[in-house]
Amino acid sequence: MFLSLADEYAGLLDFLNAPNRVVMGPPRTEADRTAHWHRLLRAAVSRKFITQGDGAYLGDVFTSMARLRSSESPPVAVQDLQERLNRIRTDSLGSYVLAGHPPTSEPEIFWDVIYGQLMHGDYERWYRSNARAGTGWDVNAVAMVLSQVEQLVLGTRTAIVEGLERGYLRLGGST
């Protein structure tokens, strides 16, 4: 399943021809608005790869990769992949402080946007995101976290395809 969904995600990236431009604050031009909404759509769709309990969760994919390694395969850096996934959820370049609110990080802001604005109507997350409107923090955080997610999804997809081609991974189960 993961390979199919990762292929679809790669196709979405190609279809959107997503520019890497990030404009701080509200989009000012049509190109800015297009890039902004493309990024938010990609973030919403990428959620399935980084949400525990989802059938395409990368942590489960890494567990399957370790289980499906052939005896002749070189050591697979599954632990490194898992650590990268963990860092996506926790690492931050700094702390963002808005008056009247506790400090927050890029991953927390990313999830506020996903669950408060895009995927669900979580009031607390929407409220925090709405309070940051005009700061550019949400734009920056989504761009940073999304870049890490996309690199990990596409890199994992490549590792699985190459592992299968070289006989390092044996298909079976739900990978």
N, C-alpha and C positions, 0 to 999 in steps of 0.2 A: 504494500500500500504506500509506504513512504516514497519509493521511487516514482510511482505514478503521480503522487501529489507534488513531489519536488519537480518533476518534469512539467506539470501544469503551472507551478509557480514560476519556473524559468520561462515558460511560454508567456505568462502574464508580464514578466519583466520585459521580454522582447516586444510584446504588443504595446505596452505603455511607452516603450522607448524612453524609460525614466531618466530624466536629466539628474545629475548629481548636485544641482544648484540648491543652495539653502539660503533663503532670504530671511533675515531676522525681522520679527514683527509681522504684522498682517501683510498678505500678498498685495502688491501695488499694481502689477501689470497682469495682463492675461497669461503670459508665460509663467509668472510667479504663481498665479492661482492654479494653473494646470499642474505645475510641479508639486505644489502643496497638496492638491487632491490626489495626485498619483501616489505620493509618498504615504498619505493616510490610507489609501486603498491597499497598498502593499503591506503596511503595518497591520491592518485588520486581517488580511488574508494570512499573514505570516504567523499569527497568533497560534494556530494549530500546531506549529512546530516547537513552541516554547512553553506550552501550557501542560502541566502535569495532568495526567488522566485522559488527555486527548489521544486518539489512536495514532496520530502522527508525531507524538512527542519525541523529540530528539533523544532525550535520556533513555527512553525505551528502545529506540533504534540502536543506540550505542550498546546497550545490553545485548540486543540480538546480534549485533556485529561480533561481539566478543564470543558469544555462544556458537556462532556459525563459522568461526575461523577454522580453516583446514589445518591439519597437523604440519603441513609443509609451509605454511604461511609465516612470513617474518612477523615479529611482534607488531601488533597493531596498536597505535597510540590512542586507544579508546579512552583511557583515563585522561589524556590531554584534551580530547574532544569534550568529555564530560566537564572538565574544569573550565573550558571556554564557555560552555553552556551556563554553568553556575555563575561565571563572571558577568555574563549578559544580564543576569537577574540582580546582581549586587554591586558591580563596580561603577564608580562614578568619578568623573574628573574633578568634581567639587561638590559643594553643598549650595543649594539655592535657598535663600531666605527671603520670604515675603512678610511684611509686617503683619503680625497677628496670626501667623502660621508657623508650624514647626519647620525646621530645615528639611529639605527633600533632595533627592538624587535623580539623575537621569532615568534610571530604571523605574523609579516610583512615578516620575512624571509620565513616562511612556505608558505605564499601566493605567494612570489616571485618564489619559487620552483614549486608550483602547476601551476601557470599561465605562468611562464617564461620558464619552462623546460618540464613539463609533459603534461598539458592539452591544452595549447595554446602557441602561439609564441609571447607573449607580450614582445616586445624588451626591454623596460625599466626594467621590472622584470628580464628578462634573463641577461641583462647587469649587474644589481646589483648582481645577484646570481653568475655570471661568475667572477665578481671582487672579490668575497669572496672565490673562489676556493682555496683549500688547507688550509683554516683556520679551517675547521671542524665546522664552525658555522651552515652551512645548515644542516649537519647531526644531530647536537645537537638540533636545532630548530624543525626539522621535527619529531624527536623522541619524544621530549617533548610535542608538540602540538598533535601529533597523539595519544599518550598515553591518553591524556585527552579526545580526541574525541571518541576513542574506548570505554573508560570507560563509557562515557555518552550515547553512542548509545546502548551498550549492557545492561547498567543499565536501560535505558528507555524501551527497549524491555522487560526486566524482569518485570518491574513495570506494563506495559500494560497487559502482559500475566497473572500475578498474580491478577491484578485488575479485569480482565474479569472472571477469575476462581472464585474469591470471591464475584463477583457481585458488586464490587465498581465502575466499568465502564460498561456502556451500549454501545454496538456496534451500529454504525450508521454513516452515512456519509463516510468520506474518511480516517479514521484512519486505 
